[in-house]
């Protein structure tokens, strides 16, 4: 189930979300097009290596990606869920929240594989944190999704609650299934920890007034 867009009304430009997406794309293209060996050196040097953890890599690893599929998927999720949360938090708090979720997610992955020399990289943990917060703050928002199923693939509109619970449930199942057979390079623990910390932080936030779209149709549907 791949999200395509949400239906939330937005009142601000997602400056931080766009900057983060831009930085991720620039870094990915630089490592991809760098002279032979340099890209691999950068990716390895600034990724999280659990066996010799350097704290700065908890931040830098969030801006590195291993493939086109990796970055496209992450940036799609960030674009969809980041806008509404940046509206809610404000630009600076959103940035701090995003980075914090990524750091905690990275530490979670280190905790389950402390002796590993396999690099951990990507924005997935931070984005999972956004998804956890989105579940708390916008559970009934409508999200357009693409459901890949061969010739029967289709689009649908579902609640954010349904889509996000499906996603985190899949992470649990994939994570359990990867125990003892290798995780295919996917840090499922980071996803789950990131989602959990985002959910927990959002749960502790004081409620804010609902953003009301300036539309007469909206009022008609509400009353």
C-alpha contacts under 8 A as a table, 3 or more apart, distances in Angstrom:
res1	aa1	res2	aa2	distance
1	X	145	X	6.17
1	X	146	X	5.70
1	X	147	X	4.77
1	X	148	X	6.86
1	X	163	X	7.49
1	X	167	X	7.92
2	X	145	X	5.24
2	X	146	X	4.99
2	X	147	X	6.45
3	X	6	X	7.95
3	X	76	X	7.93
3	X	77	X	7.09
3	X	80	X	7.56
3	X	143	X	6.68
3	X	144	X	5.93
3	X	145	X	4.20
3	X	146	X	6.30
4	X	76	X	7.74
4	X	80	X	7.22
4	X	143	X	7.28
4	X	144	X	5.36
4	X	145	X	5.23
4	X	146	X	6.81
5	X	80	X	5.51
5	X	143	X	5.78
5	X	144	X	5.41
5	X	145	X	7.37
6	X	80	X	6.41
6	X	81	X	7.73
6	X	141	X	7.06
6	X	142	X	5.79
6	X	143	X	4.25
6	X	144	X	6.17
7	X	141	X	6.59
7	X	142	X	5.50
7	X	143	X	6.27
8	X	84	X	6.90
8	X	141	X	6.54
8	X	142	X	7.57
9	X	84	X	7.99
9	X	211	X	7.27
9	X	212	X	7.66
9	X	213	X	6.02
10	X	13	X	7.90
10	X	83	X	7.47
10	X	84	X	6.49
10	X	87	X	6.59
11	X	87	X	6.68
12	X	87	X	5.95
13	X	83	X	7.83
14	X	17	X	5.26
14	X	18	X	6.09
14	X	82	X	7.61
14	X	83	X	5.35
14	X	86	X	6.26
14	X	87	X	7.34
14	X	91	X	7.72
15	X	18	X	5.27
15	X	19	X	6.16
15	X	91	X	7.16
16	X	19	X	4.99
16	X	20	X	6.08
16	X	86	X	7.59
16	X	91	X	6.07
16	X	92	X	7.97
16	X	94	X	7.73
16	X	95	X	6.61
17	X	20	X	5.24
17	X	21	X	6.22
17	X	78	X	7.19
17	X	79	X	6.78
17	X	82	X	5.94
17	X	83	X	6.67
17	X	86	X	7.40
18	X	21	X	5.08
18	X	22	X	6.02
18	X	79	X	7.66
19	X	22	X	4.97
19	X	23	X	6.08
20	X	23	X	5.15
20	X	24	X	6.16
21	X	24	X	5.19
21	X	25	X	6.23
21	X	75	X	6.14
21	X	78	X	7.68
21	X	79	X	7.75
22	X	25	X	5.18
22	X	26	X	6.12
23	X	26	X	5.12
23	X	27	X	6.03
23	X	63	X	7.07
24	X	27	X	5.28
24	X	28	X	6.02
24	X	63	X	5.02
24	X	64	X	6.69
24	X	65	X	7.88
24	X	71	X	7.71
25	X	28	X	5.11
25	X	29	X	6.11
25	X	71	X	7.62
26	X	29	X	5.25
26	X	30	X	6.05
27	X	30	X	5.04
27	X	31	X	6.18
27	X	63	X	6.86
27	X	64	X	6.69
28	X	31	X	5.31
28	X	32	X	6.05
28	X	63	X	7.90
28	X	64	X	6.26
28	X	65	X	6.16
28	X	71	X	7.88
29	X	32	X	4.91
29	X	33	X	5.93
30	X	33	X	5.27
30	X	34	X	5.60
30	X	39	X	7.30
31	X	34	X	5.24
31	X	38	X	7.25
31	X	39	X	4.01
31	X	40	X	7.12
31	X	42	X	7.08
31	X	43	X	7.27
32	X	39	X	6.13
33	X	39	X	7.43
34	X	37	X	7.77
34	X	38	X	5.89
34	X	39	X	5.37
35	X	38	X	5.64
35	X	39	X	7.06
36	X	39	X	7.10
37	X	40	X	5.33
37	X	41	X	6.11
38	X	41	X	4.98
38	X	42	X	6.17
39	X	42	X	5.20
39	X	43	X	6.16
40	X	43	X	5.09
40	X	44	X	6.02
41	X	44	X	5.22
41	X	45	X	5.90
42	X	45	X	5.12
42	X	46	X	6.03
43	X	46	X	5.58
43	X	47	X	5.89
43	X	64	X	6.62
44	X	47	X	5.38
44	X	119	X	6.35
46	X	57	X	5.31
46	X	60	X	5.74
46	X	61	X	5.78
47	X	57	X	5.59
47	X	58	X	7.72
47	X	60	X	6.79
47	X	61	X	4.50
47	X	64	X	7.38
47	X	119	X	5.50
47	X	120	X	5.57
47	X	121	X	5.21
48	X	53	X	6.38
48	X	54	X	7.19
48	X	57	X	5.33
48	X	58	X	6.32
48	X	61	X	6.19
48	X	106	X	7.55
48	X	119	X	5.48
48	X	120	X	4.91
48	X	121	X	6.51
49	X	52	X	5.64
49	X	53	X	5.47
49	X	54	X	7.68
49	X	116	X	6.87
49	X	117	X	5.51
49	X	118	X	6.21
49	X	119	X	5.01
49	X	120	X	6.48
50	X	53	X	5.07
50	X	110	X	5.11
50	X	113	X	6.71
50	X	114	X	5.04
50	X	115	X	6.00
50	X	116	X	5.43
50	X	117	X	6.35
50	X	118	X	7.67
50	X	119	X	7.75
51	X	114	X	5.57
51	X	115	X	4.37
51	X	116	X	5.26
51	X	117	X	5.72
52	X	117	X	7.87
53	X	57	X	7.70
54	X	57	X	5.67
54	X	58	X	7.57
55	X	58	X	5.55
55	X	59	X	7.83
56	X	59	X	5.65
56	X	60	X	6.43
57	X	60	X	4.73
57	X	61	X	5.32
58	X	61	X	5.84
58	X	62	X	7.14
58	X	102	X	7.29
58	X	103	X	5.17
58	X	106	X	6.15
58	X	107	X	7.69
59	X	62	X	5.61
59	X	63	X	7.70
59	X	99	X	6.91
59	X	102	X	7.32
59	X	103	X	6.46
60	X	63	X	5.71
60	X	64	X	7.21
61	X	64	X	5.37
61	X	120	X	7.08
61	X	121	X	4.71
61	X	122	X	5.93
61	X	123	X	7.52
62	X	102	X	6.77
62	X	121	X	6.18
62	X	122	X	4.81
62	X	123	X	4.40
62	X	124	X	7.74
62	X	126	X	7.46
63	X	121	X	7.69
63	X	122	X	6.13
63	X	123	X	6.29
64	X	121	X	5.67
64	X	122	X	5.16
64	X	123	X	7.42
65	X	68	X	7.95
65	X	70	X	6.15
65	X	71	X	5.75
65	X	121	X	6.16
65	X	122	X	4.98
65	X	123	X	7.76
66	X	70	X	6.26
66	X	71	X	7.57
66	X	121	X	7.56
66	X	122	X	7.60
67	X	70	X	5.09
67	X	71	X	6.45
68	X	71	X	5.42
68	X	72	X	5.93
69	X	72	X	5.23
69	X	73	X	5.96
70	X	73	X	5.53
70	X	74	X	6.30
70	X	122	X	7.78
71	X	74	X	5.14
71	X	75	X	5.91
71	X	122	X	7.77
72	X	75	X	5.29
72	X	76	X	6.02
73	X	76	X	5.25
73	X	77	X	6.45
74	X	77	X	5.32
74	X	78	X	6.15
74	X	123	X	6.54
74	X	124	X	6.20
74	X	127	X	7.27
75	X	78	X	4.88
75	X	79	X	5.94
76	X	79	X	5.18
76	X	80	X	6.30
77	X	80	X	5.25
77	X	81	X	6.05
77	X	82	X	7.76
77	X	127	X	7.08
78	X	81	X	5.47
78	X	82	X	5.07
78	X	83	X	7.99
78	X	127	X	6.03
78	X	130	X	7.90
79	X	82	X	5.44
79	X	83	X	6.40
80	X	83	X	6.33
80	X	84	X	7.86
81	X	84	X	6.02
81	X	85	X	6.65
81	X	130	X	6.65
81	X	131	X	6.72
81	X	134	X	7.00
82	X	85	X	5.24
82	X	86	X	5.93
82	X	130	X	6.79
83	X	86	X	5.23
83	X	87	X	6.27
84	X	87	X	5.07
84	X	88	X	6.32
85	X	88	X	4.85
85	X	89	X	5.98
85	X	90	X	7.98
85	X	94	X	6.99
85	X	130	X	7.39
85	X	133	X	7.95
85	X	134	X	7.03
86	X	89	X	5.24
86	X	90	X	5.27
86	X	91	X	5.75
86	X	94	X	5.37
87	X	90	X	5.64
87	X	91	X	7.63
89	X	92	X	7.86
89	X	93	X	5.61
89	X	94	X	5.31
90	X	93	X	5.71
90	X	94	X	5.88
91	X	94	X	5.23
91	X	95	X	6.34
92	X	95	X	5.20
92	X	96	X	6.37
93	X	96	X	5.10
93	X	97	X	5.98
94	X	97	X	5.02
94	X	98	X	6.02
95	X	98	X	5.13
95	X	99	X	6.23
96	X	99	X	5.31
96	X	100	X	5.96
97	X	100	X	5.14
97	X	101	X	6.14
98	X	101	X	5.36
98	X	102	X	6.38
98	X	126	X	5.46
98	X	127	X	7.24
98	X	129	X	7.04
98	X	130	X	6.91
99	X	102	X	5.04
99	X	103	X	6.21
99	X	126	X	6.35
100	X	103	X	5.07
100	X	104	X	6.23
100	X	126	X	7.46
101	X	104	X	5.27
101	X	105	X	6.01
101	X	125	X	6.68
101	X	126	X	4.83
101	X	127	X	7.91
101	X	128	X	7.94
101	X	129	X	5.29
101	X	130	X	7.94
101	X	194	X	5.44
101	X	197	X	6.42
101	X	198	X	6.36
102	X	105	X	5.07
102	X	106	X	6.11
102	X	123	X	7.00
102	X	124	X	7.72
102	X	125	X	4.92
102	X	126	X	3.75
102	X	127	X	7.53
102	X	129	X	7.32
102	X	194	X	6.51
103	X	106	X	5.12
103	X	107	X	6.27
103	X	125	X	7.96
103	X	126	X	7.54
104	X	107	X	5.06
104	X	108	X	6.14
104	X	193	X	7.16
104	X	194	X	6.55
104	X	197	X	7.52
105	X	108	X	5.01
105	X	109	X	6.44
105	X	125	X	5.06
105	X	126	X	6.98
105	X	189	X	7.59
105	X	190	X	4.40
105	X	191	X	6.70
105	X	192	X	7.74
105	X	193	X	5.12
105	X	194	X	4.51
106	X	109	X	5.21
106	X	110	X	6.30
106	X	120	X	7.82
106	X	125	X	6.86
106	X	190	X	5.78
107	X	110	X	4.94
107	X	111	X	6.09
107	X	190	X	7.82
108	X	111	X	5.10
108	X	112	X	6.79
108	X	189	X	6.51
108	X	190	X	5.76
108	X	193	X	6.09
109	X	112	X	5.52
109	X	113	X	6.51
109	X	187	X	6.75
109	X	189	X	5.42
109	X	190	X	5.03
110	X	113	X	5.19
110	X	114	X	5.11
111	X	114	X	5.54
112	X	189	X	7.80
113	X	116	X	5.50
120	X	187	X	7.37
122	X	125	X	7.55
123	X	126	X	5.50
123	X	127	X	6.14
124	X	127	X	5.08
124	X	128	X	5.91
124	X	190	X	7.61
124	X	191	X	6.31
125	X	128	X	5.04
125	X	129	X	6.41
125	X	190	X	5.22
125	X	191	X	4.87
125	X	192	X	7.87
125	X	193	X	7.45
125	X	194	X	4.85
125	X	195	X	7.41
126	X	129	X	5.08
126	X	130	X	6.65
126	X	194	X	6.07
127	X	130	X	4.96
127	X	131	X	6.37
127	X	194	X	7.56
127	X	195	X	7.98
128	X	131	X	4.96
128	X	132	X	6.26
128	X	191	X	5.55
128	X	192	X	7.33
128	X	194	X	5.14
128	X	195	X	4.54
128	X	198	X	7.45
129	X	132	X	5.09
129	X	133	X	6.34
129	X	191	X	7.98
129	X	193	X	8.00
129	X	194	X	4.46
129	X	195	X	4.29
129	X	196	X	6.90
129	X	197	X	6.21
129	X	198	X	4.03
129	X	199	X	6.97
130	X	133	X	5.17
130	X	134	X	6.02
130	X	195	X	7.15
130	X	198	X	5.98
131	X	134	X	4.90
131	X	135	X	6.20
131	X	164	X	6.86
131	X	195	X	6.23
131	X	198	X	7.18
131	X	199	X	7.80
132	X	135	X	5.26
132	X	136	X	6.79
132	X	164	X	7.81
132	X	194	X	7.66
132	X	195	X	4.46
132	X	196	X	6.21
132	X	197	X	7.37
132	X	198	X	4.73
132	X	199	X	4.14
132	X	200	X	7.88
132	X	202	X	7.88
133	X	136	X	5.25
133	X	137	X	6.16
133	X	195	X	7.66
133	X	198	X	4.79
133	X	199	X	4.57
133	X	200	X	7.63
133	X	201	X	7.20
133	X	202	X	5.07
133	X	203	X	7.82
134	X	137	X	5.10
134	X	138	X	5.33
134	X	139	X	6.82
134	X	160	X	7.85
134	X	199	X	7.75
135	X	138	X	5.71
135	X	139	X	4.81
135	X	160	X	6.64
135	X	161	X	5.76
135	X	164	X	6.64
135	X	199	X	7.09
136	X	139	X	5.91
136	X	199	X	6.31
136	X	202	X	6.21
136	X	203	X	6.49
137	X	202	X	6.96
138	X	141	X	5.45
138	X	160	X	6.99
138	X	161	X	7.93
139	X	159	X	6.88
139	X	160	X	5.24
139	X	161	X	4.63
140	X	159	X	5.19
140	X	160	X	5.72
140	X	161	X	6.17
141	X	159	X	5.61
141	X	160	X	5.44
141	X	161	X	7.92
142	X	157	X	6.33
142	X	158	X	5.63
142	X	159	X	4.67
142	X	160	X	5.91
143	X	157	X	5.50
143	X	158	X	5.44
143	X	159	X	5.90
143	X	160	X	5.80
143	X	163	X	7.83
144	X	155	X	6.96
144	X	156	X	5.71
144	X	157	X	4.36
144	X	158	X	6.46
145	X	155	X	5.56
145	X	156	X	5.45
145	X	157	X	6.10
145	X	158	X	7.29
146	X	153	X	7.39
146	X	154	X	5.90
146	X	155	X	4.40
146	X	156	X	6.53
147	X	153	X	5.53
147	X	154	X	5.41
147	X	155	X	5.93
147	X	156	X	7.51
148	X	152	X	7.52
148	X	153	X	4.55
148	X	154	X	6.77
149	X	152	X	5.19
149	X	153	X	4.43
149	X	154	X	7.72
150	X	153	X	5.54
158	X	162	X	6.62
158	X	163	X	6.72
159	X	162	X	5.33
159	X	163	X	6.43
160	X	163	X	5.13
160	X	164	X	5.89
161	X	164	X	5.37
161	X	165	X	5.97
162	X	165	X	5.42
162	X	166	X	6.08
163	X	166	X	5.17
163	X	167	X	6.24
164	X	167	X	4.90
164	X	168	X	6.20
165	X	168	X	5.27
165	X	169	X	5.90
166	X	169	X	5.16
166	X	170	X	6.16
167	X	170	X	5.16
167	X	171	X	6.42
168	X	171	X	4.98
168	X	172	X	6.44
168	X	192	X	6.83
168	X	195	X	7.60
169	X	172	X	5.20
169	X	173	X	6.38
170	X	173	X	5.07
170	X	174	X	5.98
171	X	174	X	5.16
171	X	175	X	5.81
171	X	188	X	5.97
171	X	191	X	7.12
171	X	192	X	6.74
172	X	175	X	5.06
172	X	176	X	6.11
172	X	188	X	7.50
172	X	192	X	7.24
173	X	176	X	5.20
173	X	177	X	6.03
174	X	177	X	4.97
174	X	178	X	6.09
174	X	188	X	7.27
175	X	178	X	5.21
175	X	179	X	6.71
175	X	183	X	7.25
175	X	188	X	5.29
175	X	189	X	6.88
176	X	179	X	5.52
177	X	181	X	7.87
178	X	181	X	5.39
178	X	182	X	5.34
178	X	183	X	4.73
178	X	184	X	7.73
179	X	182	X	6.36
179	X	183	X	7.13
182	X	185	X	7.64
183	X	186	X	5.54
183	X	187	X	7.07
183	X	188	X	7.72
187	X	190	X	5.43
187	X	191	X	6.68
188	X	191	X	5.03
188	X	192	X	6.32
189	X	192	X	5.16
189	X	193	X	6.02
190	X	193	X	5.16
190	X	194	X	5.82
191	X	194	X	5.20
191	X	195	X	6.08
192	X	195	X	5.14
192	X	196	X	6.09
193	X	196	X	5.01
193	X	197	X	6.17
194	X	197	X	5.34
194	X	198	X	6.18
195	X	198	X	5.26
195	X	199	X	6.11
196	X	199	X	5.10
196	X	200	X	6.09
197	X	200	X	5.03
197	X	201	X	6.11
198	X	201	X	5.33
198	X	202	X	6.20
199	X	202	X	5.28
199	X	203	X	6.15
200	X	203	X	5.06
200	X	204	X	6.53
201	X	204	X	5.27
201	X	205	X	6.62
202	X	205	X	5.23
213	X	218	X	6.97
214	X	218	X	7.77
215	X	218	X	5.28
215	X	219	X	6.90
216	X	219	X	5.23
216	X	220	X	6.32
217	X	220	X	5.02
217	X	221	X	6.20
218	X	221	X	5.19
218	X	222	X	6.23
219	X	222	X	5.02
219	X	223	X	6.17
220	X	223	X	5.43
